Every structure is written in C-alpha cells, then in structure tokens.
Amino acid sequence: MLFTHHPIGMGWYVARPMNRLSEPSRVPPKPSFIGVEDEDCWNPPGYVRGLPHWRLIGATYFITFRQADSLPEAVLKAWEQEATAWLWSHGIDDHWKKSDPEKFKSAFLALPREVREARQREEAKRFLHELDLCHGSCRLQKPEAQDIVSEALNHFHSQRLWVGDWVVMPNHVHVIAQPFEGVKIEEWLYSVKRYSASTLHRAGLIQEADFRAGHFWQKESFDRVTRDLAELGRTRKYIADNGKKLHPGTFRHLASPWLNEFAPLDVPPHSNGVEGR
C-alpha cells in the first residue's frame, strides 16, 4: 500500500544500531515553524532502506510509532494488495519502488495533485482508524508504561529537538517533533524505542520473548513533514482528541505550550489522561 509501505511525501524509520545520538550543529534559541510545499517533500535529501525518508532542515514532523502486534497481518496484507491494484489502475508498477525509485516517483508525481492527495488522505485515515481499534496486547495502557514512554519522549527536549504534543495510546504513540539542525530524527526515534523497550522490560511490563527478539516496537515508524500551520493545527487537534473515547488512565496526552505560538490549541489542563509541560 502507498501509506504503509511507500508513503508519499511521508517517511518511515527502520530501526538500526547506532553508537550515539547526533549532536546538533546549532541550538536554536526558540522554536520556529517552516512551511513546505507538498512537491518539496520529494526533493530533499534523506535515505531509502526499503522505504524513503524525506529530511528537511527545520521541518516539523508528525510521527507515529506502534507496538509490533497493533495491526493484524491480514489487514496489512489486504491493504498491500489493494494499493498494488490502485497503482496498476493508474499505470504505475508497484515493483518500481525498489527496482527504479526515480521512475516510480516520476510516474506518481505525474498524477494530478488532487488524485495523489485524496489517496494520501484515504490511506492515512484508514491506518489511524485501525490503530485506534486497539488490536494486540496494548501494553501501553498501564500508567507505569506511560511514565516510561513519556520520559523517553521528553528526555532530549530543548537539547536535540523541540518535542511538541504527544499522546501515548494503549498500543501506539503520536508525537510532533522538530529536530535541531544536525540531529537525525531516525536516531532520536531509535533512542526512544530502545530506552523505552529496555525499561519496560526491566519493569516487567513486556514479555521476555518480545524484548529479546526486538519485537515489541514495530520497526517501521511513520513520519510526515507538516506542510503548513493549518495542518499543524489539525494534527494538534487529532492528538488531543485521540484518547477521548478511552477510559481515563489508559492513555496519556501532553499539550506542549511552545506550539501555541503557531497553532493555538485549547486543552483543559487537567482533563482525564492529560498532562501539560
């Protein structure tokens, strides 16, 4: 599928070993926001490891990472088959993604913009809806697990990146992040996943087999470059509303005040499941 296996203007992170988190080349005195055109997200440097990851200096990312068992294999397979059929119906061979990425990119960009954007919205909505059905073991619904993930998310705030709003759901996490120049967002994600999984294991909150095999977190994480302030506002609202249908205490939300300068969000400071920085 486009969204899960080849995001358009989005990126996925595959965890890989690293020695240390990159040092920033400069530490900005305060957060900012840089808007980008949708087409620009195809042109910046990045890397491809099975899937592309677009990287823009100063960009603000909406990131989702999830437990490995949070989406049923049957659902993922059906999405993949449907996406392949959609590409074929538009004259695009799905195999080009690996055999000839430039050809795939050119063919996809040749489609009308409204067609591409409609497809992105459809896949994003489906993906996020399926996560919210809370499949799998949902290890993050315990407050003790939320404490650990919260600590991992906030640890490098103002040192390596600006960490914005986040929500820890029972089986996945959403976070807005703005890495400093020189800091690789994929390295930060790796550190968050590694620290949280290790600490959850030591606390007896995840199974030994999953920890030893590296199966607690799904290796791929979704990251999307936020295009403009309107999208930032929608993303903040989505994160704030994500846990409202759940029982209090089974999720945790932080609304970060620094984002209010760019996209104000009215969140009660002591709502169920909500904390503020």
C-alpha positions in Angstrom: 0.0 0.0 0.0 1.2 3.6 -0.5 0.7 4.8 3.1 2.1 1.8 5.0 4.7 0.6 2.6 5.6 3.6 0.4 4.4 6.8 1.9 4.1 9.7 -0.5 5.6 12.8 1.0 6.0 10.8 4.2 8.7 8.7 5.6 9.2 5.5 7.6 12.0 4.7 10.0 13.6 1.3 10.2 15.5 0.9 13.5 19.2 0.2 13.1 22.1 0.1 15.5 23.8 3.3 16.4 26.6 4.4 18.7 25.2 7.8 19.8 22.6 10.4 19.0 23.9 13.1 16.7 24.9 16.4 18.2 23.1 19.5 16.8 25.2 21.8 14.6 23.4 24.7 16.3 20.8 25.0 19.1 18.1 27.5 18.2 17.1 30.0 20.9 13.5 29.2 20.4 11.2 27.0 18.3 10.1 28.2 14.8 7.9 26.8 12.1 8.8 26.4 8.4 6.1 25.5 6.0 6.8 23.4 2.9 5.1 22.7 -0.4 3.9 19.2 -1.0 6.1 18.8 -4.0 9.2 19.8 -2.0 8.9 16.7 0.1 10.0 14.6 -2.8 13.3 16.5 -3.4 15.2 16.9 -0.1 18.0 14.6 1.0 17.1 11.5 3.0 17.7 7.8 2.7 15.9 4.7 1.5 16.1 1.5 3.3 13.3 -0.4 1.7 11.3 2.8 2.1 12.0 6.5 1.7 12.6 9.0 4.5 12.5 12.7 3.5 14.5 15.1 5.6 14.2 18.9 5.6 16.2 21.1 7.9 13.9 22.9 10.3 10.9 20.8 9.4 8.3 19.8 11.9 7.3 16.1 11.8 4.2 14.2 12.8 5.4 10.8 13.9 3.6 7.6 14.8 5.3 4.5 16.2 3.4 1.5 17.3 3.6 -1.9 19.0 4.5 -4.7 16.6 1.2 -6.5 17.2 -1.0 -3.4 16.8 -2.1 -4.1 13.2 -3.3 -7.6 12.2 -1.2 -9.3 9.4 -4.4 -10.0 7.5 -5.3 -6.3 7.5 -1.8 -5.3 6.3 -1.8 -7.9 3.5 -5.2 -6.7 2.3 -4.0 -3.1 2.3 -0.9 -4.0 0.3 -2.9 -5.9 -2.3 -5.4 -3.0 -2.7 -2.6 -0.5 -3.0 -0.9 -2.5 -5.7 -4.1 -2.7 -7.6 -4.6 1.1 -7.2 -1.2 1.8 -8.7 -1.8 -0.5 -11.6 -5.1 1.2 -12.3 -3.1 4.5 -12.7 -0.4 2.9 -14.9 2.3 2.5 -12.2 4.1 -0.7 -11.5 4.5 -1.3 -7.7 7.8 -3.0 -8.3 9.4 0.3 -9.5 9.5 1.3 -5.8 12.5 -0.9 -5.4 13.8 -1.5 -8.9 13.6 2.1 -10.1 12.6 4.6 -7.4 13.1 7.6 -9.7 10.8 6.1 -12.2 8.2 5.4 -9.5 8.5 8.9 -8.2 8.2 10.5 -11.6 5.1 8.4 -12.5 3.4 9.1 -9.2 4.1 12.9 -9.5 2.7 12.9 -13.0 -0.7 12.1 -11.5 -3.0 15.1 -10.8 -2.2 16.5 -7.4 -5.8 16.1 -6.2 -5.7 12.4 -7.0 -2.5 12.0 -5.0 -3.7 14.0 -2.1 -7.0 12.1 -2.0 -5.1 8.8 -1.9 -2.9 10.0 0.9 -5.8 11.1 3.0 -7.7 7.9 2.4 -4.7 5.7 3.5 -3.8 7.9 6.5 -7.4 7.8 7.8 -7.6 4.1 7.4 -4.3 3.5 9.1 -5.0 5.7 12.1 -8.5 4.3 12.5 -7.2 0.8 12.6 -4.6 1.7 15.2 -7.4 3.2 17.4 -9.2 -0.1 17.4 -6.5 -1.2 19.9 -5.5 -4.5 18.5 -2.8 -6.6 20.2 -1.5 -6.7 23.7 -1.9 -2.9 24.4 1.0 -2.8 26.9 1.0 1.0 27.0 -2.4 1.2 28.7 -0.9 0.9 32.1 0.2 4.2 33.8 3.6 2.7 34.6 4.2 2.1 31.0 3.0 5.6 30.1 5.5 7.0 32.6 8.4 5.3 30.8 7.4 6.3 27.3 6.8 9.8 28.5 10.3 10.1 29.9 11.8 8.7 26.7 9.9 11.2 24.6 10.8 14.3 26.7 14.4 13.4 27.6 16.1 15.4 24.8 13.6 18.2 24.6 15.5 21.6 24.1 18.8 19.7 23.8 18.5 17.9 20.5 15.0 18.8 19.3 11.8 20.6 20.3 9.3 17.9 21.4 5.7 19.1 20.8 2.4 17.5 21.6 2.2 13.8 22.1 -0.2 11.1 23.2 0.7 7.6 24.4 -2.2 5.3 23.4 -2.7 1.7 24.5 -0.7 0.3 21.5 0.9 3.3 19.7 2.3 6.8 20.2 1.8 10.0 18.2 4.3 12.9 18.7 5.1 16.2 17.0 8.8 16.9 16.9 11.2 19.5 15.4 14.8 18.2 15.3 17.7 20.7 15.5 20.0 21.0 12.5 22.4 18.1 12.6 20.1 15.8 14.6 18.7 12.8 12.7 15.1 12.2 13.6 15.6 8.5 12.9 18.4 8.3 15.6 16.1 10.1 18.1 13.3 7.6 17.4 15.7 4.7 17.8 16.8 6.0 21.2 13.2 6.5 22.3 12.3 3.0 21.3 15.4 1.4 22.7 15.2 3.1 26.0 11.5 2.6 26.5 11.6 -1.1 25.5 14.6 -1.8 27.8 12.9 0.0 30.7 9.5 -1.6 30.1 11.3 -5.0 30.1 13.1 -4.3 33.4 9.8 -3.2 34.9 8.2 -6.5 33.9 5.7 -4.7 31.6 6.6 -6.5 28.4 7.3 -10.2 27.7 10.8 -11.5 27.7 10.4 -13.1 24.3 9.3 -9.9 22.7 12.1 -7.9 24.2 14.8 -10.4 23.4 13.7 -10.7 19.8 13.2 -7.0 19.4 9.6 -7.5 18.6 7.9 -5.0 21.0 8.0 -1.9 18.7 7.3 -2.2 15.0 10.5 -1.4 13.2 8.8 1.0 10.8 7.6 4.3 12.1 5.5 6.8 10.2 6.9 10.3 9.9 5.2 13.1 7.9 6.6 16.6 7.2 4.0 19.1 8.4 3.1 21.3 5.4 1.6 24.4 6.9 0.1 25.9 10.0 -3.4 24.7 9.1 -2.0 21.1 9.0 -0.2 21.7 12.3 -3.5 22.8 13.9 -5.3 19.7 12.6 -2.5 17.5 13.9 -2.6 19.0 17.3 -6.3 18.6 17.5 -6.1 15.0 16.3 -3.5 14.2 19.0 -5.6 15.9 21.7 -8.8 14.1 20.7 -7.2 10.7 20.1 -7.8 9.2 23.6 -11.1 10.8 24.4 -13.1 7.6 23.7 -10.9 5.6 26.0 -11.2 5.0 29.8 -9.3 7.6 31.9 -5.8 6.4 32.7 -5.4 4.1 29.7 -3.7 6.9 27.7 -1.6 10.0 28.4 -1.6 13.3 26.5 0.8 16.3 26.7 -0.1 19.6 25.0 3.2 21.5 24.5 2.8 25.3 25.1 5.5 26.3 22.6 3.3 25.2 19.7 0.6 27.7 20.7 2.5 30.5 19.1 1.9 28.8 15.7 -1.3 26.8 16.1 -3.2 27.6 19.3 -4.9 24.6 21.0 -7.5 24.9 23.8 -6.9 21.9 26.0 -8.1 21.8 29.6 -5.0 21.5 31.8 -6.5 18.7 34.0 -8.6 16.7 31.6 -8.6 12.9 32.1 -5.4 11.4 30.7 -3.9 14.9 30.0 -0.8 16.5 31.4 1.0 19.6 30.5 4.7 20.5 30.3 
